[in-house]
Amino acid sequence: MHDLRLALRDSTKKLEDAENTANKLRTDYENQLRKKDEVISMKESIIKEKDAYINKLEQEISKYDPTYVASTGFDNEINTTSSPRTSLLDVPNKQQQQQQRIKRTAISAEPAQHKKSKDLRVVLQAFDKTDRTKEFLRDAILNNDFMKNLEMDQIMAIVDCMYPLEQKDGSLIIKEGDVGNLVYIMEEGTVEVSKHSKVLTIMGPGRVFGELAILYNCTRTASIKALSHCKLWAVDRLTFQAIMMRAGMQKQTEHLELLKNIKTFESVREDILSKIADAVDQVSYADGECIVRQGAKGDTFYIVAKGRVQITQAKSKWDTAVYVRHMERGDSFGETALQSEETRPFNVIADDPNGVTCLVLDRQSYREMIADELSRLKRVESVRYARKNTTFISGEDERDLKNLRLADIEIISTLGVGGFGRVELVNDTRNSKKYSLKQMKKQHIVAMKQQEHVMNERNIMMDTRSEFIVRLYKTFKDRKYLYMLLECCLGGELWTLLRNRGLFEESEVRFYCACVIEAFAYLHSKGIVYRDLKPENLLLDGKGYCKLVDFGFAKKVGLGRKTWTFCGTPEYVAPEIILNKGHDMAADCWSLGILIFELINGNPPFSGSDPMKTYNVILKGIDAIEFPRRVSKMASLLIKRLCRENPVERIGYQKGGISDIQKHKWFEGFSWECLKKQTLAAPYIPKVETDADTSNFDYFAEDDAPEPEDDLTGWDKEF
């Protein structure tokens, strides 16, 4: 029994020792795990800090180099792939240029025939939201690279019109390849972004996505799937464009109404007055704030647009200012400051509990906008001179063309292929004369809703007579196609020459851009905006002179009026087109600046991996671009004056018109008279052996596409 007790005691001791050992091992293991967790936590913290530091650096870099694309992140559902950073200081060599350069496709929204009145008839429906939700949506918009550029009243109108959507876990919010017309803001939930079935990123609340769809009709190039229950807010393209158009038109109408009642402007032409209406700044003042102080120097003129101001005056600097009178909406003060620097004779103080809003115009803007009679006469004389030196076809040729039938034309070769059809080199079998024939599929034009643009192109080109614009001689149509018989320029596209050369010397760029300027001078004098300038749309004739071609986006706007359709090539569109503020001939001045830059440098100043990124870079402005060393000081100054954010500040759009560009120092010594007479030697003479030599154009295979269906709707009756 004693032995049994000893054995039991010994077993118990061994068990306790084993348990103690196990506890020690467990403690050691837990300590090791704890230390590993601490190391992991520390490393995660370091990673987060480094991520934050990288994000901060990328934000700083983007301030100074808008061409920089962050290595991670997601701007919109269109494209989330990163692209290597390219410095504008690095000029690609010829081989790289040839590999990289591809023809760019122009983009156009649907140009409804009565778009303006249609958009103005849209009933804007507001949806109930809490103040907190409104603030959340406003902040999300202000954090979006594109939408933050809108005016605050436009942003709040968009917030009011956004409506709620609920999406279940796993549902597809946006499908790659679908046509979209909504922009979304996510309030709650998480979504996954994928392209070609590859996950690109995860997004949470506060993100805006799909914004390209509110600019124009386009297909989604990525999919967005809900990873949890999501609460979204959305607004459609029609509502967005109606808000933008109404805001722009309402502001200009109000400004014009106020300006017309001011004696200083009563004799100013309507088109100049419209420019002044765009040039004035709208400034708000709090109740009691001093707008103008007696004795101060001033160069600004004010019109009271809202509220009431009090005028006070002191007889001397030792006296107290006394009340003189009140001014209300439509009253103005500071007119003499527009002529010369004024010592303010009185105080002007905001005297309205709701605040005061004034239209403000400074002397420099006034001088740039108001044309004297001499400047106007010079412009008229310039237009007359251009017309006098234009070569017209003879009466015999006119009669010959009048009798020309489509059956008399035979195709020699293809010169180009576009979105709506092909351009062929053709022969008139009656006399062996050569022309270009633009052939467009009617069915495709209708499908893309471009009937108005096609009719604009026909009407404008048929009425155009300039040596710097390709001539349209005659049009034909049948059940399937529309045809435009055009002047034949066998020197090829300037785009092809740029592709082969990589870039041009400034003297060459000066010549080609001078040809464009002459074309713009002619078009703008007739109230026509071109809207699609790029090397692809410039043809060289046998003498090496540039001619403007492809008037698909051209429109007769008229002087002092605007148009609202989004159209153009992404790298070349002006900010006012992107922001849907309404645009006119000033948009052509912007694109001229882009052309000068691209021809000198080999690449345009603004570009991105997708259109939305390109637009966001454009909205950062030309001053954010670091110009390459090969761009001379005078060229960079001209480019920056052409690409001013505010259209009324652009050279070529001010009181001297296009002649201001011609007088710029970059063109010093250039013979405009010889250019007009076409006696100036071109920098490059294309090699054209015969009137059927197409060696300056790329090769295009024969069209093997099936014939389009007939279109008998009659929309082309006047074509």
KATAGI-V410575 format. One record per pair of residues at least 4 apart in sequence whose ideal C-beta (glycine too) atoms are under 6 Angstrom apart, sorted by the first residue. I is the first residue (numbers start at 1). J is the second residue. D is the distance in whole Angstrom. If there is no record, write none. Layout:
I:J:D, I:J:D
//
This chain:
58:70:5, 61:65:6, 61:68:5, 62:68:5, 66:617:5, 66:620:4, 66:624:5, 68:85:5, 69:82:6, 69:83:5, 71:82:5, 74:80:5, 74:201:4, 76:209:6, 76:211:6, 76:612:5, 77:174:6, 77:209:5, 77:210:6, 77:222:4, 77:224:6, 78:212:5, 78:221:5, 78:610:5, 78:612:5, 79:609:5, 79:610:4, 80:193:6, 80:200:4, 80:201:6, 83:609:5, 88:626:6, 88:628:5, 89:628:5, 92:96:4, 92:97:5, 94:502:4, 96:100:6, 97:101:5, 97:502:4, 97:602:6, 98:499:6, 101:499:5, 103:536:6, 104:569:5, 106:532:5, 106:569:5, 108:567:4, 109:216:4, 109:565:5, 109:566:4, 110:217:6, 110:449:4, 111:452:5, 111:453:6, 111:565:5, 112:118:5, 113:452:6, 114:118:5, 119:241:6, 119:242:5, 119:245:5, 122:238:6, 122:242:4, 124:161:6, 126:160:4, 127:163:5, 129:133:4, 129:134:5, 134:159:5, 137:159:5, 137:185:6, 137:233:6, 138:159:6, 140:185:5, 140:206:5, 140:208:6, 141:147:5, 141:155:5, 142:148:5, 144:148:6, 144:208:4, 145:616:4, 146:211:5, 146:616:6, 149:579:6, 149:619:5, 150:154:4, 150:155:5, 154:243:6, 154:247:5, 157:243:5, 158:235:6, 161:235:5, 161:239:5, 162:233:4, 162:235:5, 164:233:6, 165:232:4, 165:234:6, 167:171:5, 167:173:6, 167:226:4, 167:230:4, 169:226:6, 169:228:5, 169:229:6, 171:226:5, 172:225:5, 173:224:5, 174:220:5, 174:224:4, 175:223:5, 176:220:6, 176:222:6, 176:223:4, 177:219:6, 178:220:5, 179:219:6, 180:210:6, 180:213:4, 180:220:5, 181:213:5, 181:236:5, 181:237:4, 182:210:6, 182:234:5, 182:236:5, 183:210:5, 183:211:5, 183:214:5, 183:235:6, 184:209:6, 184:210:5, 184:232:5, 184:234:5, 185:208:5, 185:233:5, 186:205:5, 186:207:5, 186:232:5, 187:205:6, 187:231:5, 188:205:6, 188:231:4, 189:228:5, 189:229:6, 189:230:3, 190:204:5, 190:227:4, 190:228:5, 191:203:5, 191:224:5, 191:226:6, 192:199:6, 192:202:6, 192:225:5, 192:227:5, 193:200:5, 193:201:5, 193:222:6, 193:224:5, 194:198:6, 194:199:5, 194:223:5, 195:200:6, 195:222:4, 203:207:5, 212:218:6, 212:612:5, 214:237:5, 214:240:4, 215:566:5, 216:566:5, 226:230:5, 235:239:5, 235:240:6, 241:245:6, 241:580:6, 244:580:4, 245:249:6, 245:564:5, 246:250:6, 248:581:5, 248:582:5, 249:253:6, 252:277:5, 255:277:4, 255:280:6, 256:277:5, 258:303:5, 259:265:5, 259:273:6, 261:330:6, 262:332:5, 264:335:5, 268:272:5, 268:273:5, 270:560:5, 271:559:4, 271:560:3, 274:560:4, 275:369:5, 275:648:5, 276:369:5, 278:648:5, 279:365:5, 279:369:6, 279:648:4, 280:359:4, 280:361:5, 281:360:5, 283:358:5, 283:360:5, 284:355:6, 284:357:5, 285:289:4, 285:291:6, 285:350:4, 285:356:5, 286:355:6, 287:350:6, 287:352:6, 287:353:5, 289:350:5, 290:349:5, 291:348:4, 292:344:5, 292:348:4, 293:347:6, 294:344:6, 294:346:5, 294:347:5, 296:344:5, 297:341:6, 298:337:5, 298:342:5, 298:344:5, 299:337:5, 299:341:6, 299:362:6, 299:363:4, 300:337:6, 300:360:5, 300:362:5, 301:334:5, 301:335:6, 301:337:6, 301:338:5, 301:361:5, 302:333:5, 302:334:5, 302:358:5, 302:360:6, 303:332:5, 303:359:4, 304:309:6, 304:327:5, 304:329:6, 304:331:5, 304:358:6, 305:357:5, 305:359:5, 306:357:4, 307:352:4, 307:355:6, 307:356:4, 308:326:6, 308:328:5, 308:351:5, 308:352:5, 309:327:5, 309:348:5, 309:350:6, 309:351:6, 309:356:6, 310:326:6, 310:349:5, 310:351:4, 311:324:4, 311:325:5, 311:346:5, 311:348:6, 312:321:4, 312:323:6, 312:347:5, 313:321:6, 313:324:5, 313:346:4, 314:319:4, 314:321:4, 315:319:5, 321:347:6, 327:331:4, 333:348:6, 336:342:5, 337:342:4, 338:363:5, 338:366:5, 350:356:4, 352:356:5, 361:365:6, 361:366:6, 366:370:6, 368:654:4, 368:655:6, 371:375:5, 371:376:5, 371:655:4, 375:655:6, 375:656:6, 379:657:5, 383:525:5, 386:522:6, 389:676:5, 390:465:5, 390:466:6, 390:467:6, 393:397:4, 393:398:6, 401:473:5, 401:474:5, 404:408:6, 406:476:5, 408:428:6, 408:429:5, 408:430:6, 409:426:5, 410:427:5, 410:429:6, 411:424:5, 411:426:6, 412:425:5, 412:427:6, 412:692:5, 413:425:5, 413:694:5, 414:422:6, 414:424:6, 414:700:4, 415:423:5, 415:425:5, 415:697:5, 416:423:4, 417:422:5, 417:700:5, 420:440:4, 420:441:6, 420:444:6, 420:445:6, 421:439:5, 421:440:4, 421:441:5, 422:439:5, 423:436:6, 423:438:5, 424:437:5, 425:694:6, 426:435:5, 426:437:4, 427:434:6, 428:433:5, 434:488:5, 434:691:5, 435:485:5, 435:488:5, 436:486:4, 436:488:5, 437:483:6, 437:485:6, 438:484:4, 439:481:5, 439:483:6, 440:482:5, 441:708:5, 442:711:4, 443:708:4, 443:709:5, 443:711:5, 445:450:5, 445:454:6, 450:454:6, 451:715:5, 453:552:5, 456:460:6, 456:555:5, 457:551:4, 457:552:5, 458:475:6, 458:719:6, 460:551:5, 460:554:5, 461:472:4, 461:551:5, 462:472:5, 464:469:5, 466:522:4, 468:515:5, 468:518:4, 468:519:4, 468:547:6, 469:519:5, 469:548:5, 470:486:6, 470:487:5, 470:547:5, 470:549:4, 471:487:4, 472:484:6, 472:486:6, 473:485:5, 474:485:4, 475:484:6, 475:719:6, 476:483:4, 477:482:5, 477:716:6, 477:719:5, 479:710:4, 480:708:5, 480:710:6, 482:719:6, 489:539:4, 489:541:5, 489:547:6, 490:688:5, 490:693:6, 491:540:3, 491:541:6, 491:686:3, 491:696:6, 492:496:5, 492:540:6, 492:696:3, 492:697:6, 494:535:5, 494:538:4, 495:535:4, 495:536:4, 497:501:6, 498:535:5, 502:602:5, 503:602:4, 504:508:4, 504:509:5, 504:599:5, 506:632:6, 506:635:6, 508:683:4, 509:513:6, 509:599:4, 509:600:5, 511:683:5, 512:546:5, 513:596:6, 514:675:6, 515:545:6, 515:546:4, 517:661:6, 519:548:4, 520:524:6, 520:588:6, 520:658:6, 521:658:4, 523:528:4, 523:530:6, 524:585:5, 527:556:6, 527:557:6, 527:558:4, 527:559:5, 528:554:6, 528:556:5, 529:555:6, 529:557:5, 529:584:6, 529:585:5, 529:588:6, 530:554:5, 530:588:5, 531:553:4, 531:567:6, 531:568:5, 532:537:6, 532:553:4, 532:568:6, 533:591:4, 533:595:6, 534:569:5, 534:572:6, 537:549:6, 537:550:5, 538:546:5, 539:547:5, 539:549:5, 540:544:6, 540:686:5, 541:545:5, 542:688:5, 543:682:6, 544:682:3, 544:684:5, 544:685:5, 545:682:6, 553:567:5, 555:563:6, 557:561:5, 557:563:5, 557:584:5, 562:582:4, 562:584:5, 564:582:5, 568:572:6, 568:573:4, 570:611:5, 570:614:5, 571:604:4, 571:606:6, 571:607:6, 572:591:5, 572:594:5, 573:577:5, 573:578:6, 574:587:4, 574:590:4, 575:579:6, 575:619:6, 575:645:6, 576:581:4, 576:583:5, 576:647:6, 577:583:5, 577:587:6, 578:615:5, 583:587:4, 586:647:4, 586:650:5, 586:653:4, 589:642:5, 589:650:4, 589:652:4, 589:653:5, 590:643:6, 592:642:5, 593:639:5, 593:642:3, 593:643:4, 594:604:5, 596:639:5, 597:601:6, 597:605:5, 597:639:5, 598:604:4, 600:631:5, 601:628:5, 605:625:5, 606:614:6, 606:617:5, 606:618:5, 607:614:6, 608:613:3, 608:614:4, 608:617:6, 609:613:6, 620:624:4, 621:645:5, 622:640:5, 622:643:4, 627:631:5, 627:636:5, 631:635:5, 631:636:5, 634:665:5, 634:666:4, 635:666:6, 638:664:5, 638:666:5, 639:643:6, 641:651:4, 642:650:6, 642:651:6, 644:649:4, 644:650:5, 651:660:5, 651:661:6, 652:658:5, 652:660:6, 652:661:5, 656:660:4, 662:667:6, 662:672:6, 671:680:6, 674:679:5, 674:680:4, 675:680:5, 686:696:5, 688:693:5, 689:693:5
//
